[in-house]
């Protein structure tokens, strides 16, 4: 490529990948910080992320609406305490409009590769719509974006209809059909009650029964919505109450999992009210501690399983022979359609295969022994690259929007630090800082219900390590991500900044309420980008209590 082509190539300060809650949140936060030179790269034709892709019957959130929304964009008009997919998607469209994010979004623009240029200190991003460069990349692809299909022998020979819950085929009519649902996770327990009413026969393949609690869902009255409009602080108070209850709950999950017996009794009563058959009860009763897997909420799942046109196979799907599905225990069922509710690639993020770092390795290769990131955001060897909803930032009991906003605080301070340092500069997390943070997180994980509850959940990676969940409160995580500690990073400068085609960015001026804190003492080393990575000293051990 010639010099003229390089000059003509588009360059931005920040490239955000994805337009779900994480991507839109990052875009809004960048604008609030005064950064307007950014793009949002979206592979689909609309915003919404997982709430755009998951449109299966009954799709809804299991976190109350007033908590499952941005603190900076409260919605006084939520119609129900737990909102459905359509309402949440409408909310995200509204956020994109109100905060003027749409001009920054490139739809139908899939990122094929992002490669770090160690000489120019920027990311070269190849997309389905061309190539651009960016000083900083924010990956907000989310853990629930790429469906995971099981490797079932004979699936290619199945003559009927097959689709994943996240790629629902609305043109296929299920009425009167023999349908198999594979999986009993959050999607499946919402799908089963909806389709049970119209299919001829439904066979549920259950590898492990979930714990299912009652769903305290109801219409939010006009009076409540009027009050939220007239007195906005009541919306904040409602959100604060919902948050506080969940902060208290996390203590049981993370510190006292043996005291969850009362919660298990509530879940069992929820089952016993609908399931009278002792044999079916036995199939549906988990043998692990509640909370080890994600706790599900439903008032209609168990009643649907008790209907005469439903069969529960308490064994995973093993093989498909023509129209016949065969379970691991030998049970057979002839079906016309198969719906896989088998989750997503969570511990093996597909975007990691497309991100190439400073030493030429992909993020996936760097994470081959397990995902690790400093404060859930940055990975060693990948300068100026940040993940929203990164390793160990998931929650088993509360709203992920709380964690996303904490990571956006970290992003905002990251941008401030780059501006304070000045010139063409990058921050690369020290190996010792990443390892130290991860070790503290995993040490705290040992006593949580996710590790001691006796189950094999999707929180665990191929090595049996929980790289998904945060083992503490959202308050602790917010405190740990309030500021960027330069002592945990190497400051990387270009060997000859005068040759870079793009001039250094002048520091931007944040809005007054979000003024940057006094910069930390520049204890991090500086080094030319072309030189070999220097040995790093032991990272700062601050925030040990928060991990």
Helices and strands as residue ranges (DSSP letters): H 3-8, E 10-17, H 21-32, E 38-41, H 50-53, H 85-98, G 102-104, E 105-106, E 111-117, E 122-127, E 130-139, G 155-157, E 161-164, G 165-167, E 178-182, H 186-196, E 201-205, E 212-213, H 222-230, H 232-254, G 257-259, H 261-274, H 278-284, E 296-297, H 301-305, E 310-313, E 317-321, E 324-327, E 332-334, E 337-340, G 350-354, E 355-356, H 363-366, E 385-387, H 400-421, E 425-429, H 431-445, H 449-452, H 474-480, G 486-488, E 489-493, G 497-499, G 512-514, E 526-528, G 544-546
